[in-house]
Amino acid sequence: MKLYPCFALLLALLSCNGLTDGQGSKYASPAGYDLNTPQKLHVRESMQEISGIIHHERDGMFMAINDEEGRIFKMDVTVDEPYENWKFGKNTDYEDLAFTGEDYLVLKSNGMLYWVENMFTDSVSSLSYEAPVKGKREFETAYYDKAAKGVIIICKSCEVDKKMGRTSAYRFDINTKTFDNEPYFQINVEEISKRVKEKKDKLKAFQPSAAAIHPLQKRLYIVSSVNHLLVITSLKGGVEEVFDLPHKRFRQPEGITFAPNGDMYISNEAGEGTANILKFTYQPSR
């Protein structure tokens, strides 16, 4: 079929401006956001394995970790300069970062939490605390819940959950610096499966890779790289909404954070391409 020059130009403009996802489809979005039109923020080579992020101070500034080094990085994605960083522990498999308003805690894949001390100084160190979860376990998600007075970690794959159709979360009390022995909440996988619109097969397991509390809505936003989903729950894990995260845009979503005004940022590890942070502007009237 012959394309006239003006028509061809129009198609090119639509593609460049991201009006579709490259598959000719528009995806449903949470109220106040449009998952189809993010602003892409690029990160330096040192953070291609970006694994957890916290919005910090102003737009374009983040505290972050990668999943290989025991370092916390202060990232300014608006300038082309090396990221300032602080070494808190040995190199191993770190998965997420939580901030209490005063202190940073880093999650290891086995459920170990590292409380970072003397941050922003030359004598950074950390204390470790082990989650009381028996059997095989894997974690990628940690976030601070002020109302719960604790840091919550969520199983990605825990042996204790497999036969129950649940995904368990555990609370670390920041005052006593101890874990609760029982789950803080459990997410019903069937409730997620019933709400999945873009997938025909029943969801067998829900495997979170990051989570953060929306500062205005006071709801929990959970991303799953394995399931390609954004799941919104109550602060106690009650499933409310589920949204598909198309793989062409969300290559490997491993981090999520919010600015105080509700702007949402989702970070993607390099995976098949280049790592990035996607910004979704919050517009409450949408």
Phi, psi and omega per residue, in radians:
M1 nan 2.339 -3.129
K2 -1.432 2.305 3.094
L3 -1.812 2.245 3.057
Y4 -1.297 2.607 -3.046
P5 -0.923 -0.757 -3.090
C6 -1.153 -0.682 -3.127
F7 -1.195 -0.715 3.106
A8 -1.087 -0.695 3.123
L9 -1.123 -0.703 3.125
L10 -1.073 -0.756 3.112
L11 -1.077 -0.710 3.134
A12 -1.115 -0.729 -3.140
L13 -1.134 -0.730 3.113
L14 -1.050 -0.734 -3.131
S15 -1.151 -0.778 -3.084
C16 -1.173 -0.553 -3.090
N17 -1.558 0.060 3.003
G18 1.221 0.543 -3.137
L19 -1.287 -0.290 3.004
T20 -2.247 3.014 -3.109
D21 -1.620 0.215 -3.094
G22 1.547 -0.132 3.110
Q23 -2.024 0.107 3.127
G24 1.366 0.281 -3.078
S25 -2.147 2.614 2.982
K26 -1.880 2.342 -3.084
Y27 -1.784 2.534 3.110
A28 -1.091 2.625 -3.067
S29 -2.359 2.705 3.042
P30 -1.128 2.710 3.118
A31 -0.976 2.273 3.128
G32 1.648 -0.124 -3.097
Y33 -2.256 2.827 2.974
D34 -2.298 1.816 -3.112
L35 -1.198 -0.185 -3.110
N36 -1.493 -0.262 -3.039
T37 -2.296 1.157 3.103
P38 -1.413 2.812 2.919
Q39 -1.702 2.186 -3.065
K40 -1.603 2.182 3.098
L41 -1.907 2.176 -3.100
H42 -1.561 2.615 3.140
V43 -2.099 2.792 -3.080
R44 -1.288 2.925 -3.101
E45 -0.995 -0.578 -3.098
S46 -1.146 -0.257 -3.098
M47 -2.125 0.576 3.086
Q48 -1.191 -0.353 3.068
E49 -1.828 0.645 -3.116
I50 -0.981 2.253 -2.958
S51 -2.206 -0.223 3.106
G52 -2.868 2.455 -3.095
I53 -2.400 2.640 3.028
I54 -2.335 2.231 3.063
H55 -1.101 2.410 -3.007
H56 -2.379 2.020 2.957
E57 1.183 -1.049 -3.044
R58 -2.595 2.933 -3.111
D59 -1.018 2.303 3.137
G60 1.622 -0.066 -3.128
M61 -1.946 2.295 -3.134
F62 -2.460 2.594 2.856
M63 -1.702 2.405 -3.008
A64 -2.670 2.829 3.000
I65 -2.243 2.803 2.875
N66 -1.962 2.997 -2.992
D67 -1.638 0.398 -3.129
E68 -2.212 -0.518 -3.034
E69 -1.986 2.559 3.063
G70 -1.482 1.033 -3.121
R71 -2.313 2.569 2.963
I72 -1.877 2.251 -3.085
F73 -1.860 2.468 2.975
K74 -1.793 1.945 -2.998
M75 -1.846 2.196 2.948
D76 -1.974 1.764 -3.048
V77 -1.411 0.032 3.134
T78 -1.599 -0.150 -3.127
V79 -2.239 2.702 -3.130
D80 -1.696 1.261 -3.136
E81 -2.413 2.649 3.082
P82 -1.011 2.568 -3.129
Y83 -1.422 2.310 3.018
E84 -1.132 2.480 -3.102
N85 -2.616 2.807 -3.096
W86 -2.339 2.255 -3.117
K87 -1.495 2.087 -3.113
F88 -1.970 -0.289 -3.095
G89 -2.881 3.077 -3.120
K90 -1.253 2.838 3.141
N91 -1.234 2.236 3.097
T92 -2.894 -2.850 -3.003
D93 -1.618 1.533 3.100
Y94 -1.628 2.508 -2.982
E95 -2.156 -0.486 -3.107
D96 -2.728 2.945 -3.048
L97 -2.360 2.352 3.098
A98 -2.215 2.600 -3.117
F99 -2.279 2.186 -3.078
T100 -1.521 -0.097 -2.981
G101 1.827 -0.336 3.091
E102 -2.289 -0.662 -3.024
D103 -2.198 2.683 3.074
Y104 -1.844 2.430 3.057
L105 -2.219 2.426 -3.097
V106 -2.051 2.382 -3.121
L107 -1.755 2.270 3.014
K108 -1.637 2.727 -3.032
S109 -1.078 -0.402 -3.135
N110 -1.531 0.096 3.127
G111 1.660 0.055 3.092
M112 -1.349 2.292 3.064
L113 -1.803 2.381 3.094
Y114 -1.960 2.042 3.092
W115 -1.534 1.998 -3.045
V116 -1.503 2.240 -3.127
E117 -1.973 2.661 3.111
N118 1.012 0.674 3.137
M119 -1.043 2.581 3.134
F120 1.208 0.340 3.081
T121 -2.166 3.140 3.109
D122 -1.505 0.001 -3.104
S123 -2.171 0.813 3.129
V124 -1.192 2.419 3.081
S125 -2.569 -3.096 3.135
S126 -2.663 2.682 3.035
L127 -2.013 2.464 -3.056
S128 -1.922 2.568 -3.127
Y129 -2.414 2.260 -3.038
E130 -1.712 2.316 3.112
A131 -1.207 2.483 -3.086
P132 -1.486 1.033 -3.081
V133 -2.018 2.122 -3.094
K134 -1.484 2.752 3.085
G135 1.344 -2.996 3.118
K136 -1.135 2.437 -3.083
R137 -2.676 2.590 3.071
E138 -2.539 2.310 -3.124
F139 -2.199 2.519 3.012
E140 -2.348 -0.040 -2.948
T141 -2.168 2.216 3.044
A142 -2.523 2.427 3.091
Y143 -2.681 2.775 3.139
Y144 -1.677 2.306 3.073
D145 -2.060 1.855 -3.085
K146 -1.070 -0.727 -3.120
A147 -1.110 -0.583 -3.140
A148 -1.502 -0.117 -3.107
K149 0.941 0.729 -3.118
G150 -2.832 2.949 2.990
V151 -1.698 2.250 -3.111
I152 -1.787 2.292 3.029
I153 -2.023 2.456 -3.073
I154 -2.074 2.336 3.104
C155 -1.051 2.401 2.882
K156 -1.579 -0.775 3.084
S157 -2.665 1.825 3.133
C158 -2.134 2.326 -3.086
E159 -0.992 -0.608 -3.091
V160 -1.184 -0.307 -3.092
D161 -1.613 -0.359 -2.870
K162 -1.050 -0.690 -3.086
K163 -1.533 -0.117 -3.073
M164 -1.735 -0.212 -3.070
G165 1.166 0.599 -3.105
R166 -2.246 2.796 2.972
T167 -2.148 2.013 -2.985
S168 -1.594 2.584 3.071
A169 -2.165 2.530 -3.093
Y170 -2.202 2.490 -3.099
R171 -1.781 2.331 3.006
F172 -1.853 1.994 -3.106
D173 -1.274 2.053 -3.061
I174 -1.339 -0.242 3.107
N175 -1.469 -0.799 -3.141
T176 -1.595 -0.226 -3.088
K177 0.976 0.819 3.079
T178 -2.391 2.667 3.044
F179 -1.496 2.527 2.920
D180 -1.176 2.586 -3.128
N181 -1.350 -0.474 -3.120
E182 -1.876 2.738 3.119
P183 -1.003 2.471 3.070
Y184 -1.267 -0.677 2.962
F185 -2.759 2.934 3.079
Q186 -2.335 2.294 -3.136
I187 -1.575 2.261 3.135
N188 -1.407 1.966 -3.079
V189 -1.120 -0.622 -3.139
E190 -1.089 -0.623 3.117
E191 -1.150 -0.555 3.049
I192 -1.257 -0.821 -3.090
S193 -0.981 -0.675 -3.118
K194 -1.166 -0.379 -3.073
R195 -1.767 -0.108 3.139
V196 -1.245 2.143 -3.061
K197 -1.754 -0.498 -3.014
E198 -1.660 -0.030 -3.100
K199 -2.162 2.374 -3.077
K200 -1.530 -0.545 -3.083
D201 -1.399 2.571 3.104
K202 -1.138 2.394 3.139
L203 -1.274 2.110 -3.087
K204 -1.543 -0.515 -3.135
A205 -2.685 2.604 3.064
F206 -1.926 2.133 -3.018
Q207 -2.139 1.514 -3.109
P208 -1.106 2.527 3.063
S209 -2.050 -0.221 3.084
A210 -3.012 2.775 3.107
A211 -2.736 2.702 3.080
A212 -2.732 2.619 3.109
I213 -1.538 2.255 3.088
H214 -1.159 2.208 -3.029
P215 -1.183 -0.382 -3.112
L216 -1.854 -0.730 -3.127
Q217 -1.355 -0.412 -3.063
K218 0.982 0.794 3.025
R219 -2.180 2.786 -3.096
L220 -1.699 2.152 3.077
Y221 -1.765 2.131 -3.098
I222 -2.109 2.234 3.056
V223 -1.856 2.537 3.075
S224 -2.228 2.026 3.104
S225 -1.221 -0.695 -3.119
V226 -1.156 -0.798 -3.097
N227 -1.493 -0.175 -3.078
H228 0.969 0.886 -3.072
L229 -2.363 2.637 2.873
L230 -1.982 2.049 -3.109
V231 -1.988 2.247 3.114
I232 -1.889 2.229 -3.123
T233 -2.263 2.993 2.925
S234 -1.220 3.043 -3.134
L235 -1.247 -0.145 3.065
K236 -1.969 0.366 2.969
G237 1.527 0.118 3.085
G238 -1.262 2.097 -3.048
V239 -1.202 2.240 -3.125
E240 -2.037 -0.800 -3.119
E241 -2.529 2.657 3.119
V242 -2.388 2.332 -3.117
F243 -2.300 2.458 3.099
D244 -1.335 2.430 3.044
L245 -1.932 1.728 -3.072
P246 -1.042 2.335 -3.035
H247 -1.094 -0.544 -3.119
K248 -1.113 -0.458 3.117
R249 -1.773 -0.754 -3.122
F250 -1.794 1.434 -3.035
R251 -1.096 -0.816 -3.137
Q252 -2.730 1.321 -3.074
P253 -1.221 2.013 -3.065
E254 -2.173 -0.023 -3.139
G255 -2.594 2.606 3.071
I256 -2.577 2.484 3.102
T257 -2.727 2.878 -3.138
F258 -2.232 2.546 2.911
A259 -1.402 2.810 3.139
P260 -0.988 -0.482 -3.134
N261 -1.475 0.024 3.106
G262 1.748 -0.164 3.073
D263 -0.981 2.342 -3.064
M264 -1.875 2.423 3.118
Y265 -2.198 2.238 3.075
I266 -2.123 2.154 -3.126
S267 -1.687 2.529 3.114
N268 -2.102 2.236 3.000
E269 -1.157 2.858 -3.052
A270 -1.028 -0.871 3.138
G271 0.916 -2.011 -3.099
E272 -1.484 -0.226 -3.072
G273 -2.349 -2.181 -3.118
T274 -2.083 2.441 3.133
A275 -1.105 2.618 3.094
N276 -2.737 2.990 2.973
I277 -2.139 2.218 3.140
L278 -1.757 2.183 3.127
K279 -1.748 2.284 3.080
F280 -2.100 1.909 -3.096
T281 -1.182 2.370 -3.125
Y282 -1.559 2.153 3.084
Q283 -2.242 1.612 -2.991
P284 -0.961 -0.466 -3.094
S285 -1.384 -0.197 -3.072
R286 -1.206 nan nan
